[in-house]
Amino acid sequence: EAENFHHFNEIEILSVTAYRIPDDAPLKAQGRTAYRILVVDDKEENRALLKMLLKPLGFEISLAEDGLDALEQVERVLPDMILMDLVMPRLDGFETVRRLKQLSAFKAIPVVAISASAFSFHQQQCVEVGCAGFIPKPFQVDELLDSLQKHLPLTWVYAEQQKAGDDDSTAEEDHAATLPAQVAAELYELTEHGYFSKIFDKLTELRQTTPDLEPILANIQELAEAFDEDGLCELLQPYKEASDSKS
């Protein structure tokens, strides 16, 4: 059905560009850092597809073409998680995981097998060698994301959360840039009389009572320290006019 996620497996692999990411998928992964994922698969298309899905979410993706390649890369990459194919030439996924778990420096890395094999004994063998999970091919995107969330201390950020955060940031910036008209009028009058020491006292007071005004206060401080009366008046005039209009 149209609502279903597209699938891929080792026999019939969809092109990377044909794979549809669901509309309700998260925008990014949020955590202590950018998590590093090592993708191990002997088929280039599969590696490219997983990279295409995960990199936009904020993960750092490294690719290995088989078990031997993975063992060489793990020391350099120090991945937070490994996505491991099982059936590969040279060194298969089972033996690769077995060797990893024998190395104290890497035994804690969660390894999730991704395989087209549906045999239950293969899944049991995955558990026995130390895999943290098993995702059958063809897989669904939500299965992959659920596994990542299960084994990594991350939080997904969705579109509506991103928009709300952007709106909050914009509101904060607008508030920080808005100097109360009454305060502006007072500072303007002090500037006209050349009372710079009183301006500095007022800035100290404002920093204690309204620290969110710091961006505009820093600009005022810089002009006052340069005794730039014209610059101060020009900066304060738009805010002061709001006070004048109410008079």
C-alpha positions in Angstrom: 0.0 0.0 0.0 1.0 3.6 -0.5 1.3 4.2 3.2 3.8 1.4 3.7 7.5 2.1 3.8 9.6 0.9 0.9 11.8 -2.2 1.6 15.1 -3.5 0.4 16.9 -6.8 0.8 19.9 -8.6 -0.6 18.1 -10.1 -3.6 16.0 -7.2 -4.7 17.6 -3.9 -3.7 15.8 -0.6 -4.4 17.9 2.2 -5.6 18.8 4.8 -3.0 16.8 7.5 -4.7 13.7 5.3 -4.8 13.6 4.8 -1.1 10.9 7.0 0.5 11.5 8.3 4.0 8.2 8.5 5.8 6.7 11.9 6.4 6.4 11.4 10.1 10.1 10.4 10.5 12.2 12.5 12.9 14.3 15.4 11.7 17.3 14.5 13.8 18.7 12.7 16.7 19.6 14.7 19.8 22.1 13.5 22.4 25.3 14.1 24.2 27.1 14.2 20.8 26.9 13.2 17.2 26.6 9.4 17.5 29.0 7.3 15.3 27.4 4.4 13.4 29.5 1.8 11.6 27.6 0.1 8.8 29.0 -3.3 7.8 27.6 -4.8 4.6 29.2 -6.4 1.6 26.7 -4.8 -0.8 27.5 -1.2 -1.7 23.8 -0.4 -2.3 22.8 -1.5 1.2 25.6 0.6 2.7 24.7 3.6 0.7 21.0 3.3 1.6 21.7 3.1 5.4 24.0 6.1 5.1 21.3 8.0 3.2 18.8 7.3 5.9 21.0 8.0 8.9 23.4 10.8 8.0 20.6 13.5 7.6 19.5 12.6 11.2 22.8 13.8 12.5 24.7 10.5 12.8 28.4 10.2 11.7 28.4 7.2 9.4 31.4 4.9 8.6 31.1 2.1 6.1 32.8 -1.4 6.0 32.5 -3.9 3.2 33.0 -7.0 5.3 34.0 -8.3 8.8 37.7 -7.9 8.3 37.2 -4.3 7.2 35.0 -3.7 10.2 37.6 -5.0 12.6 40.2 -2.7 11.1 37.9 0.3 11.2 36.4 -0.1 14.7 39.7 0.9 16.4 39.9 4.1 14.3 36.2 5.0 14.3 35.3 4.0 17.8 31.6 3.7 16.9 28.8 4.1 19.4 26.8 1.4 17.5 27.4 -1.1 14.7 24.8 -2.3 12.1 26.1 -5.7 11.0 25.2 -7.8 8.0 25.5 -11.5 8.6 26.3 -13.1 5.3 29.5 -11.7 3.9 32.7 -13.0 2.2 36.0 -13.2 3.9 34.6 -12.9 7.4 30.9 -13.2 8.2 28.9 -11.2 10.7 28.8 -14.0 13.3 32.5 -14.3 13.6 33.1 -10.6 13.4 30.8 -10.0 16.4 32.4 -12.9 18.3 35.9 -11.4 17.8 34.7 -7.9 18.8 33.2 -9.2 22.0 36.6 -10.8 22.9 38.2 -7.3 22.8 37.6 -5.5 26.1 37.7 -2.1 24.5 34.8 -2.9 22.1 32.8 -5.5 23.9 30.3 -2.9 25.2 29.5 -1.5 21.7 25.9 -2.6 20.8 25.8 -4.6 17.5 22.5 -5.0 15.7 22.4 -7.6 13.0 20.5 -6.7 9.8 20.1 -9.7 7.6 17.8 -11.2 4.9 18.0 -14.5 6.7 14.7 -15.5 8.3 16.0 -18.7 9.9 15.3 -18.7 13.6 18.6 -20.4 14.3 20.5 -17.5 12.7 18.7 -15.1 15.1 19.5 -17.4 18.0 23.1 -17.5 16.9 23.2 -13.7 16.8 22.2 -13.6 20.5 24.8 -16.3 21.4 27.7 -14.4 19.8 26.6 -11.1 21.5 24.4 -9.2 19.2 22.1 -6.7 20.9 19.3 -7.1 18.4 18.2 -8.4 15.0 16.4 -6.6 12.2 15.2 -8.8 9.3 15.6 -7.6 5.7 13.6 -6.2 4.1 13.2 -3.8 7.1 11.0 -0.9 7.8 12.4 2.5 8.7 10.6 2.6 12.0 12.2 -0.7 13.0 15.7 0.8 12.4 14.9 4.0 14.3 13.4 2.0 17.2 16.6 0.0 17.4 18.8 3.1 17.4 16.7 4.7 20.2 16.8 1.5 22.2 20.6 1.1 22.2 21.7 4.8 22.2 20.8 7.5 24.8 19.2 9.7 22.2 16.0 11.7 21.7 14.3 12.2 18.4 13.4 15.7 17.4 10.3 15.9 15.2 9.2 18.7 12.8 6.7 20.2 15.2 9.2 20.3 18.0 11.8 22.0 15.7 9.3 24.6 14.7 8.3 25.3 18.3 11.9 25.6 19.2 12.6 28.0 16.4 9.5 30.1 17.4 10.7 30.2 21.0 14.2 31.3 19.9 12.8 34.0 17.7 10.6 35.3 20.5 13.6 35.3 22.9 15.7 37.2 20.4 12.9 39.7 19.8 12.5 40.2 23.5 16.2 40.6 24.1 16.4 43.3 21.4 13.6 45.3 22.8 14.6 48.1 25.2 11.6 49.4 27.3 10.6 52.8 26.0 10.8 54.4 29.5 14.3 53.1 30.1 15.4 54.3 26.7 14.0 57.8 27.4 15.9 57.9 30.7 19.1 56.9 29.1 18.6 59.4 26.2 18.2 62.2 28.7 21.3 61.2 30.6 23.2 61.1 27.3 22.0 64.6 26.3 23.4 65.9 29.6 26.6 64.0 29.3 26.0 62.1 32.5 28.0 59.0 31.5 28.7 57.8 35.0 25.0 57.7 35.6 24.6 55.7 32.4 27.0 53.1 33.6 25.2 52.9 36.9 21.9 52.4 35.0 23.4 49.7 32.9 24.6 47.9 36.0 21.1 48.1 37.5 19.5 46.8 34.3 21.9 43.8 34.0 20.8 42.8 37.5 17.1 43.2 36.9 16.7 42.4 33.3 19.6 40.2 32.1 17.8 39.3 28.9 18.5 42.8 27.6 22.2 42.1 27.5 22.6 42.3 23.7 21.3 45.9 23.6 23.0 46.8 26.9 26.3 45.7 25.5 25.9 48.1 22.6 25.0 51.0 24.9 28.0 50.2 27.1 30.4 50.2 24.1 29.1 53.6 22.9 29.1 55.1 26.4 32.7 54.0 27.0 33.6 55.8 23.8 31.6 58.9 25.0 29.8 58.7 21.7 26.8 60.9 22.4 25.6 61.0 18.8 25.8 57.2 18.5 23.9 56.7 21.7 21.1 59.0 20.8 20.8 57.3 17.4 20.6 53.9 19.1 18.1 55.0 21.7 15.9 57.2 19.5 13.6 54.4 18.1 12.9 53.0 21.6 12.5 56.5 23.1 9.9 57.4 20.4 7.6 54.8 21.8 7.6 56.6 25.1 7.1 60.0 23.5 4.1 58.8 21.5 2.4 57.8 24.8 3.0 61.3 26.3 
